[in-house]
Amino acid sequence: MNVTAEVSALIETLHQAEARLEELTAGEADSVMNHDGRTILLRHAQQQLLHSEAAKQAVILQLKAANETLETFSYSVSHDLRAPLRHIMGFAEVLQQEAGPSLTPENFKHLAAISRSARRMGDLIDALLTFSRTGQVELQTARVDTGQLVKDVLEDFQAETTARNIAWTVHPLPSVQADHALLRMALVNLISNAVKFSGARADSKIEIGCLASENDEAVIFIRDNGVGFDEKYAGKLFGVFQRLHGQSEFEGTGIGLANVQRIVNRHGGRAWAKGVVGEGATVYFSIPNAASAS
């Protein structure tokens, strides 16, 4: 059982114990047992409650320890891996400058591959750090106008898309209770994907909207008419470093959608996707109207 499941089970046990205490103290058991019987049950429920609280505190300590380990890992990645990576890139550049006249075209090709791989490793390190920090930052929730937020995000994409013929459709969007910075990060990832994967289309279409409210949650979607994907692989989309398209086809680290899912999950929501190969994809995410943020 993972930590999340353990916490959920413990909280459920706690709720059951509290409900049993309320039932007993309200006198609803009067008709089925005597005073001694009620006393025994009450003591049992109190013991169960204390046990649940102790177990819950133990799991909280485990979570804190795991977070500390993650912070140590992030520091190690940031410093211990970046130093040799900088050396690789630096010496590759020096070699290209100083030995340039004596290098064959094949040598230059190999040197370019070294530099390219080093830059990609740097991108992966940055993405991994961003992913780890997304789970550590404390949520600062407030009412967020997602319509205005999408408008702000799209302005950041103007320089990147000015040479493209993209037909944008943005429907009215709701306000939600969310962390503004993290929600912005999720939208940037999703819109960036839509722009990237529809890049081969002469008539790119990107639509952003909201489904009718279901289960007391806001469901926002980003739809494109790009390369799409085979839905039998939909489960891989939100995994870390999972890619359905090769690096030679589309650049990226394979962490963007994993970040989206982590952000949405922390708000008590969910993320999923639908697609058709060659016709496009739609990514959905939900934010509870009364966000149960963690």
Protein Blocks (a to p, Z undefined) as FASTA:
>chain_A
ZZklmmmmmmmmmmmmmmmmmmmmnopmmmmocfklmmmmmmmmmmmmmmmmmmmmmmmm
mmmmmmmmmmmmmmmmmmmmmmmmmmmmmmmmmmmmmmmmmpcfklmmmmmmmmmmmmmm
mmmmmmmmmmmmmmmpccddddddfklmmmmmmmmmmmmmmmpccdddddddddddddfk
lmmmmmmmmmmmmmmmmmmpmbbcddddddddehhiacdddddfbebpafklmmmmmpgh
iafbdfklpgcehlmmmmmmmmmmmnopacdddddehiaccddddddfbacbZZ
